[in-house]
Amino acid sequence: METLIILVWAISLIIALVLTVLIVATIVRIVHHAHEIDRLGKVTLPAAVGIVENTAVIGALEGVLPVVGRLVAGAGAIDATSASIARRVAAVRRSLSGGGPA
C-alpha cells in the first residue's frame, strides 16, 4: 500500500512539474509579446501624430474649391495671352529676318 501511495505521489509531482513548465513557458511568451506590443506602440505613436497633423487641413479643402475655379480661369487667360505674345514674337522675328509678314 505504501508503494502505491509513493507511486501516485511521484506521478502527481511529475504531472505538476510538466504543467508548471508549460505554464511558465506560456507566461514567458505572453510577457515577450507584451514587450513587443509596447515597443511597436512607441514606434507607432509618432507616426500616428504625424498622420493626425497632416490630415488636419483636409476639412479646409472645401473652402479652396471656389478659389480653384478662379485660378483655372486665370491660368486659361494667362495661357491665351502667352500664345498671343508667342505669335507676335514669331511675326516680329520673321519680319526682322526678311521673311515678310505671315
C-alpha positions as CSV (number, residue, x, y, z in Angstrom):
1,M,0.0,0.0,0.0
2,E,2.8,2.4,0.8
3,T,4.4,1.8,-2.6
4,L,1.1,2.7,-4.3
5,I,0.9,5.9,-2.4
6,I,4.5,6.8,-3.3
7,L,3.9,5.9,-6.9
8,V,0.7,8.1,-7.1
9,W,2.6,10.9,-5.3
10,A,5.5,10.7,-7.8
11,I,3.2,10.7,-10.8
12,S,1.3,13.7,-9.4
13,L,4.6,15.5,-8.8
14,I,5.7,14.8,-12.4
15,I,2.4,15.9,-13.8
16,A,2.5,19.1,-11.7
17,L,6.1,19.7,-12.9
18,V,5.1,19.3,-16.6
19,L,2.1,21.6,-16.1
20,T,4.3,24.2,-14.3
21,V,6.9,24.1,-17.1
22,L,4.1,24.6,-19.7
23,I,2.5,27.4,-17.7
24,V,5.8,29.2,-17.2
25,A,6.6,28.9,-20.9
26,T,3.2,30.4,-21.7
27,I,3.8,33.2,-19.3
28,V,7.2,33.9,-20.8
29,R,5.7,34.1,-24.3
30,I,2.9,36.4,-23.0
31,V,5.5,38.8,-21.4
32,H,7.6,38.7,-24.6
33,H,4.6,39.6,-26.7
34,A,3.5,42.4,-24.3
35,H,7.0,43.9,-24.6
36,E,6.8,43.7,-28.4
37,I,3.4,45.4,-28.3
38,D,4.8,48.1,-26.1
39,R,7.8,48.6,-28.4
40,L,5.5,48.8,-31.5
41,G,3.2,51.2,-29.8
42,K,6.2,53.5,-29.0
43,V,7.2,53.3,-32.7
44,T,3.7,53.9,-34.0
45,L,2.8,56.9,-31.8
46,P,5.0,59.5,-33.6
47,A,3.7,58.2,-37.0
48,A,0.1,58.5,-35.8
49,V,0.7,62.0,-34.5
50,G,2.2,62.9,-37.9
51,I,-0.9,61.5,-39.7
52,V,-3.2,63.5,-37.5
53,E,-1.3,66.7,-38.1
54,N,-1.0,66.1,-41.9
55,T,-4.7,65.3,-42.3
56,A,-6.0,68.2,-40.1
57,V,-6.2,70.5,-43.1
58,I,-8.5,68.2,-45.1
59,G,-11.5,70.0,-43.7
60,A,-10.3,73.3,-45.0
61,L,-10.1,72.0,-48.6
62,E,-13.8,72.7,-49.1
63,G,-13.0,76.4,-48.8
64,V,-10.4,76.1,-51.5
65,L,-12.8,74.8,-54.2
66,P,-14.2,78.2,-55.2
67,V,-10.7,79.6,-55.4
68,V,-9.6,76.8,-57.7
69,G,-12.2,77.7,-60.3
70,R,-10.9,81.3,-60.4
71,L,-7.3,80.0,-60.6
72,V,-8.2,77.8,-63.6
73,A,-9.9,80.7,-65.3
74,G,-6.8,82.9,-64.6
75,A,-4.5,80.2,-65.9
76,G,-6.5,79.9,-69.1
77,A,-6.3,83.7,-69.6
78,I,-2.5,83.6,-69.0
79,D,-2.2,80.7,-71.5
80,A,-4.2,82.6,-74.2
81,T,-2.1,85.8,-73.6
82,S,1.2,83.7,-73.7
83,A,0.1,82.2,-77.0
84,S,-0.7,85.7,-78.4
85,I,2.7,87.0,-77.3
86,A,4.4,84.0,-78.8
87,R,2.6,84.6,-82.2
88,R,3.6,88.3,-82.2
89,V,7.2,87.5,-81.3
90,A,7.3,84.9,-84.1
91,A,5.9,87.6,-86.5
92,V,8.5,90.1,-85.4
93,R,11.2,87.5,-85.8
94,R,10.1,86.7,-89.4
95,S,9.9,90.3,-90.4
96,L,13.3,91.0,-88.9
97,S,14.8,88.1,-90.7
98,G,13.4,89.2,-94.0
99,G,10.7,86.6,-94.3
100,G,7.9,89.1,-94.5
101,P,4.6,89.1,-92.7
102,A,2.8,85.8,-92.4
